[in-house]
Amino acid sequence: MKDRTWSFIFCFGIFFPLMCQAVIMPQHNSLAFRSSSILNTLSSKDVQSVYQDRDGYIWISTRNGLFQYDGYSITTYKSNLYCPDLLSSNNIFCVAEDSCHRLWIGTYSGLNVLDKRTGEVRKIENAELSGTGISQVLVTSDQRILFGTEIGLYEYKEIDNSFLAYDTSNTGGGFPRATIKSLFEDDRGDIWIGTWNSGLYRYEKKTGKYWKYPKMNSGNSAHVVFQDSYKNIWVGTWGSGLHLLHNAYDPERTTWTTFTHNEKQPYTISDNLIYAISEDVNTHSLWVGTRSGLSILPLQNGPIVFSGFENCYSGESENTITSSEVASLLRDRQGIMWVGMIGGGVNMVNTRRAKFSLDRLTETKRMLKSNSVRSLLLDDDGKLWMGISTYGFGVKDRQTGKFIHYNQMPDFMSYEGISTVMSIMQSPTTGHIWIGVYNGGAYELDKQAPVGKRVKAHNSGNAPWMCNSCIYDIYEDSKQNLWFATRGGVSMRAADGSPVRIDSLKVGGVAIQDMVAMQLTEGGNGEMWMASNTHGVVRIQGSGHSLNGYTLSAYSVVNGKLNSNYADCIYKDIEGRIWVGTGGSGLSLYDAVEDRFLPVHKLWNLPGDAVTSIQSDKKGDLWLGTNAGLLKLTVPKDLQNVTYPLLSKEITP
């Protein structure tokens, strides 16, 4: 049976605020870099690194303090008038968290560690590291804690609370003392070590051997090392551009391609001095932070075909980066790209492809002063019927984009004052379109009838099968009976046109006509289910014109068969399961064995506590309109391992 619309079009009477900063565009000038109002209050704009810890917090290392950002506020860690000896230096280079919830803080002058559980900050007292610049901290996948310093590579040994320095004496002659600028762990667990002027090294985890790489530039610089998702190794240098390694795991055969800046060629890298490298996995592009801007290079599986860098510079537009000296790049666990800049603070950009397209109904709003959609139908001609706020309804041709209000339709010109349309459906048997109006009855439109004779207006005064003119839902069952959910209960127009006044029956001592019926659905055995926002759920079993042939069952807080009396919607999925959405108690699922609704919202820890609409797609996934946003619910037949991505952030307002 055809029920409402199968095309996924969502309407939002009230739009909720979103955290999206941008959607992906093919070119950099379409990327909208943003900074939150909270991040704009950073007391230092000289950002040297941006890091996300295990709990999702963002840590911003600057030349004048360390800042923790939780999305709502900033916590500052720095030595000041009130706490003059908190850190060994306020010039923070980097941070990294270990498995013991300790945040290691590398500074211009020594190493500090913050215990996140207690908030205590401790300066590391070590003869070699005290007063030494700590440029890199790396916590490896096997929980080694490595430090790149201006005097060499160190590792913290938990067993005796000591620091081991690596040099030729304990690396088989493979690694000397050098100024370390980069530490990176690749997908093999190998550690790449970039130095200021001593070249590039790699520690091979499998063999424990250190490999030295050929000199790749005049300064022998390996300022930053990165591996992309296609396993390419990139080396950014201090003044000699960007290197892409070939045969990266065979130093004797390693060669490289170098990308350098050329002022006469616009698609070269923005500068030869490279600060940072990251990858945007949403667009499969390499992001390179340089002294002069942000350079973006498309990536691909296989040999790199150079198509040119797209360069972002500050001052190009209000949506561009706030400073051109890009010192740090971070891709967080949500795929959002963070850009830390010297003199520019922090910018963010969300490059995920929008999974939804938003039609703002500009023409509709211009005509009616509103684009709030209350009800939807995609008819068999592909036309979109919409109930618009309190202005009745209109039809949009999705091919031409033209919108026609009902008072512009010849067949509706004699029907003025149609207000809030709560339900629009098309009969799968007759093709007639039914429009249910709040306090206005129902309109039946036969598109095949002659113009001027297509519309019939039905209300409780002229239609014996309509119990109340305040219509919330219209439903056609498998026997071609039309059911009407109203403010005065439920009634039915049988397939032969006869009235069946279910509203006169009682259940649990309460007459159906005293219940507000919000929505209807048909169960797997032909029974009807009614959602009431005053009395929970009612099941209607039976058939025929005689009321004696019907049995009613109630499900509510009163008898303990439903955890709420405020049932706003009810739905049968493709598995035949009956779901009810309530206000305040969320989602419940009917258990036929126990003859009660199970409160699965709490069981599955779903967000929010109100479900106002339910639909399913062709795969059987449920789509829920909730007070926490749009929810996609995947429920296996055994009801185990339920997944529910919240998709509100995929919708860009």
N, C-alpha and C positions, 0 to 999 in steps of 0.2 A: 504494500500500500504506500502510496506517495504521501508523505507527511511534511508539510511546509516546504522548506527548500533544502536541497542537498548541496548547493554550492556554498562554500564557506565564505560568507560575508558577515562581518561582525558590526554591530551598531553599538554606540556608546552614548548614552544620554548624558553621562557625566564623565569627563575624561580625567584620568588620574595623572599626577606628575611623573615623569620618567627621568631616568638617570643617563640616557643615551646622549653622547656628545656629538656624534655625527654618524652618518651611514657611508658606506664605501662609495667612492667615486673613482673613475678610472684615472684621473689626473690629480696631482697634488693640489692644484688650485681649487679643487672641489672639496678637499678635506677641511673640516671646520675644527681647528684646534681651540680648545676651551680650557679655562681654569675655573674652579669653583670659587665662590665668594670667600670661603674659608681659606683656601690655599693662597688667595691673593693677600691674606694678612700675614704671610710668612715674614718674619723680621729680617731674614736674609734671603736675597734673591739669587745669590751665587751658589747654585746647586751643582754639586760634584758627583752625586750618585743618587739613584732612586731604587729602592729595594722593597719587595713584598715578603713578609714573614709567613710562618706556617699558619698563623691565625688570620691571614688576609690583610693585616695592617700594612700601610705604606710608610716606609721610613725614608726621610729625605735628609741627606747629608749635605751640609753647606759649609761655607767658609766661616760661619759664625753660629754654630750650633747644630744639633741633631733634632729633627722634628718627627713625631709620630702622628699620622693622619688616619682617623678611623672612619672617614666619610662624613662626619658631623663636626668634629672638633680637632684641634691640634694640641699635642702635648710637647713641651719644649724641654730638651736636655742640654744644659750648657752651664758653664761656670759664670756666675754673675755676682752682683753685690750681696745677695742674700745667701748664695751658696758658692763661695769663691773657689772651692777646690773640688768641684764635682768631677770634672774631666781633666785629663792631662793636657788637652788642647781643645779649644772650640772650633778649630779648623778640622772638620770631619771629612775624611776621604771616602770611607766605605763602611758597610756593616754586613753581617751575615749571622743567621741563627743556627745553632746546633740542635741536636736531638734532646738536649737537656733544658731547652727553653732559655738558653743563654744567648744574648745578642752581643757578638764581638764587634767592637767599635774601633776601627783604624783611624788614627788622627795624624796630623802633621808632626806630632811629638809624642809618640808612644801609643800603647794599646790599652783599651778599657773593655770591661765586660759588664753588661746589664743583666741581672737576673729578672726575667719578666714576671716570675711568680711573686717576688717580693718587692720589686722596684728598686732594689739596691744596685748602685753602680760602684764597681771596684776598679781601681787602676792597677794594671799589671806591673808588679815590681820585678824587673828582670834587668840584669846589668847590661845586656846587649840591646834589648828592645826599648828601654826607657830613653826617651828623647829622640827615638828613631821614627822616621816617617813610615807609616803602614799604609801602603797604597792599595792592597788587595787582601780580602779574606775569602777563602773558599772552603765550604763544608761539602765534602764529597759524598757520593752515594753510599759509600761504606763508612761514613761518619768520621773520616779523617778531617782535621781542622788545620788548614794551611794558611800561611801568612806571607804575602809578598811585600818585602820591605826595601828600603833604599840600600840596605847592606846585605840583602840576600833572602833566601827562602827558608822559612821556619815551619815547624809542625808542633802543635801542642800535644803533649803526651799526658793523657788523663791519669794514667796509672801512678805516676810520681809527681804530677803537677809541674812538669818541666817543659822546656821548649828546646827542640832539637834543630840545630842549624845544618843545612845541607850544603856541601861543597865537594870538591874533588876527592876528599879523603873518604867519604861514605857513599859516593855515587859511582864508584868504579872509574873515577876520572872523567865521568860523563857530564858533570854539571859544576860550573865554577861559582864562586861568590860573584853576584852581580846585582844591579839595581833592578828589582822586579816591578813591572808595570801591569802585567796581565796574568791571571790564572783562570784556566777554563777546562772543565771536564767534558769530554765528548761522549758519544753514545757507547763507546767501548769501555769507558771508565778510565781512559788515558788522560793524563793531565798535560795540557799545553801551557808552556811557560814563556811569556813574552818579556823581554828585557828592554831597558832604556837604550843601551848601545852595545850589547853583547850578543844580539841575535835571538833566534827562536830555538826552543828546546821542547822535547816531549818525553814525559815519563810513561813508559809502556807498562800498564798494570799487569798484563799477562806474564811478562818476563822479568819485570823489575828493572829494566834497562832504561838508561837515559839516552836519548838521541839528539844529536846536534844537527841543525839545518844549515844549508849554505847561506852565505851572506846575500841578502836580497836587495839591499839599498846602501847608499854611501854611508849613512849613519848607523848601519846595522841595527836599525830600530824595529822592534816588534811591540808596538805600544798597546795593541788590543788584539785578542784572538777570539774567533767565533766560528761555530759550526752551524750551518743552516740545516733545514729539514731534509734536504737532498744529500746531506753528509759532505758538502763542500766545506773546506777549511779556508777562512778568510783571515788576513792579517792586516790590520791598520797600523800605519806608521806615523812617526812624528816628523812630518815634512816631506815624505816621499810617496804619499798616496796610499792606495789600497791594493793589496796583493791577493790574488786567487791562486791557491796551490793546486798543482797537478801531481798525481802520484804522491799524495801527502804522507802516506805511511811507509814510504821507501825513500829516506833522505838522500840516498846516493843517486836516485833517479828523479828527485823532485825538481820540477820547474814551476814557473809561475807567470801569470798574466798580471800586469800592473795597470791600474786605472789612476790617471793623474788629471789634475785640473788644467784646463786650457781656456784662457779668457776669450779666445776667438771661436771656441766651439761651445755652444750653449748647453749641450747635453753631456758634458763631462762632469766629473764629480766636483762638488762645490769648493773643495779646498784639499790641499795635500796633507794637512795636519788632521789626523783622525783621532777623535776622542772615544767614540763608542760605536758598537755594531749590535744590531738585533734583527729579528725577523718578524714581520707581520704575517702570521699564518693564515689570516682571513683572506689576504690578497696575494699570498705567496710572493712577498717582495722583501728584499734586503733593505734595511734602514741603516744609514750611516750618519753618525753625528760628527760634524767637523767644526773647525774654528769659524767657518763662515755660514753655516746653515745645515739643513737636513737634506741628505741625498737619498733617493729611493730608486732601487734597481729591481725590475721584475725578475723573478727566479723561475726555473723550469727544471724538470727532471732530465738528466743527461747533460751534454756539453752546454755551457753557458753561451747563448747567442746575445751579444751585446746590442741592446736596443736603445741605450742611452739612459742617463740618470734624469729623473724628475727632481728638480731642486726646489726646496722651500726656504725662503729667506724672510726675515722679520720685516715688517713694514709694508709688505705687498698688499695686504688687505686686513680687515678687522678679524678675519678668521685664521690668519697665519700665525706662525710661532712668534712668541713675544720677544725673543732674542736670537740672534744668529749663531751664538757660540753654544753649540749643543754638546754638553759634556756627558750626558747619560741618557740611555734608552732602556725602557723596561716594557716587556709584554706581560701583563698580569694574568692571573688564572682565568679571567673572564674574556681574555683576548683583547682588552683595551690597551692601547699603546700610550705610554707615559714618556714625556720628553722633559728632561732636566737641563736647564740652561744657565750659563754664567751670566748673571745680570738680568735674567728673565724669569726666574722661578720655575714653576712646573706647569706644563700644558698636558692635556689628555685628548685623545681622539679614538672613537669607536669605529672601526672599519668593517665590522660585520655586515654582510649583505642583509638588507631588510627582508624578513620573511613575510612581511605584510606590506601592502601598499595602502595608503590612506587617501580616500576620496573626500575632500573637505566639502563637497557639494556646494561649491561657490555660487553657482547659478541659483540653487535652491535657497541659500541664505540671503542672497540679494533680493529674491522675490518675496520670501516669507519672513525674513529677519531671524531665521533659525535654521540650524542644520542638525538638530537633535532628532535622532531616529529612534522611534519606539517599536516599530514592527517592520518585518521584511518578508517579501515573497519574490522568488525568481520564477516567473511563469514559464509555460511551455514554449513561448516565443522568445525567451531570453530577456524579457523586459523585467526591470527591477521595480517592484512596487514597494513604496515606503510610507509608513505612518510618520508624519513630521510633527513633533511636539504637539501642540494643541490646534494645529492648522489642518487637520484632516490628513489627506494622503496625496501622493503624487506618483508619477511613473517616469523612470529614467530609461532612455534608450542607451544601452551601454556601448553600442557601436558609434552612434553619432554624438553621445554625451548630452543630448537635449532632454530637459526636464519639463514635464507638463503637470501642472497642479490640477486637482480634480475639478475645480470651478472653471477650468478651460476646456473640459471635456463636454461635448454636446449632450451626452446622456446624463450628466450630473448637474447641468446648469440649473435645474429646477430644485436641486437639493442643496440649499444653503445652510451654513452653520454646522457642517460636520466638524466635530472637534477631535478629541484624542482617539486615534485608531489603535486599539490594543492587539488586534489579530488580523492577519491577512492570510488566506489559504486558497488553494485551487483544488477543486474536486477532481480526483483522479478518474472518475467515471463520466461526469458530464462536461468537465473542463470549465465549469462556472467558477468565477472568482467570488469569494465571500469576504466581506470586510466587516469586522466587528468593532463597534464604536462604544466608547465609554458614555453611558447615558444616552446612546443614540441608536440602539438596536443594531441590525445587520443589513447590509446591502448585498444583493446578489446580482452579479454582472454576467450576462451571457454574451460573449464577444461575437458569437455567430448570428445573433438576432439583428434585425434591421436597426439602423441608427435611430435613436429616439425611443426604442422599445427594448433596450438591452438591460435596463436596471429595474430591480424591484426592491422596495424598501420594506423591511420586516421589523416589527417591534412587538412588545407584549400586548399592545392593544389590538393589532390586526392579525397576529399569528398565534393561534392557540397552542402551538408547540414551543413557544418562547416564554419562559417563566419570568424573565426580567430583562429590561432593555439595556442594562449595564453589562456589556459583553467583554469578557476577558480572553476567551479562547473559543475557537470553532474547530471541530475535529470530525472527520469522516472515518467510520470504522470499516472493517472488512466486509460487512453486510450492507454497505452503502447507506447506513444510517448517519444522520448529522447530529452531533452533540454540541450543546452550547453550555459553556461554563460562564456563569454570571454572578453578580453580586447577590442574587437570590437563589443560589444553588445551581442544579443541573437539570436540563430537560433535553428531550430528544425528538427530532423529526424523523420518523421511520422512512425507509426507502420508498414507501408508497405515499408519503406525505402525511400520514396520520400522526397525531401528537401522542407522545408518551411522557407524561408528567412525573418524572422521577422525583421532582422537587417536593411532591406531596408525601413521600415516604419518610420514615424516621429510622435513625440508627443510633443506638446508645441513648435513646430518649430524646434526641434532638432531630428536628425536622430538617431535611436537606435544604428547604427554602430559607432556613435561618443560618445557613453556612455561606461563606464567600468562597466560591469555586474559582481557582486561578488557572488551572490547566488540566488537560485530560490526556490519557493515552490508553491504548488497547493492549491487554496482556496476551500472552501466548495461547491462552485457551478461549479467547474471545471476550473475556471479562473486561470491564472498563475500570480505570483507576482515576480518581479525582483528587487533585491537590487543593487543599483549602488553607488559606492563611489565618483561619480562625479555629479550625477543628482538625488539623492534621490531614490524614489521608482516608479516603473512603473507597472500598472496592465494591463494584456493582456487578453482580452475576445474574444472568438470566437473559431472556429474549421475549419477543412478542409484544403485543399491544396492551396486554393486561398487566397491571401492576402486581398482581398476585404471582406472576412468574419471575419476580426479581427478589434477590437476597442481597442485603447490604452488610458490609463488615467495616468496622471503624478501627483506625490505627492512630493512636494519639498518646499524649502523656497520661491521660486519665486511666487507660488500661495497660500502660507500660509497653505498648507495641511500637511506639515511635517516640524519640526523645525530644520532640518539639511539636507544638500545635500550629506553628507557623510554616506550613508547607507552601512554598512559592512556585515550585515546578516539579513535574514528574515525567519520567522518560523510560521507554523500553529500548534497550540496545539490541544489536544484531544477534546477541547470544540469548535474547529473551529475558534478560535480567531487568528488574524494575528498580529504578533509582529515583530518589526524591531529594530535592534540594530545599533546605530550610533556612530561615533567617535566625541566626544565633547558634544553631547546632550543626550547620554545615551539611555534608552529604551522608545519606543513609542508603543501604541496599537491602532489598526484600529477601528474607530467608523463608522459602516455602515450607521447609521442614518444621521450623519453629513458628511459622506464621507471624512473623514480626520483622521490623526493619532494624538492621544492624547499624550502629553508629560508626561507620568506617572512617569518617573524617578525622576523628581523634585517633583511631587505630592506626591509620596511615600517616598521621601527622601532617595533614594537608594544611596549607596556609589559609589564613582568614577563618571566618566562622559563618559566612552566609553564601549560599549558592542560589543564584536567581535564574539561571538558565542552563540547560543541558542539551547538547547535540552530540552526534558521533559522526566520524568520517568513514570512508570506505574500508579502512583497515580495522575499524571497530574501536579506535581510540575515542575516548570521551573528551569533549571540549566543554569546560565549565566556565560560566561567567560568575565570578566571585567578588567579594569586597576586597580581595587582595589582588585582583586583576584576572587576566585570562589564563586558564589552567588547562594543559593537555594531559589527560590521565590515561595511562596504559595499564589495563587490568587483565592479567592472564586468567584463564579459566579456573585455575586453582586458587585465585585471589592472592597469590604470593608474589613477592618481588614487584610490587606496584611502583611505577615511576610516574613522576608528575613535574615536568619542567614548567616553570612559571614564565609565560611568554609575554608578559606586559612590556618588558624592556625591548622586545623585538618590534614594537609598534612605535614609530616615530611621529610625534604630534606635529 
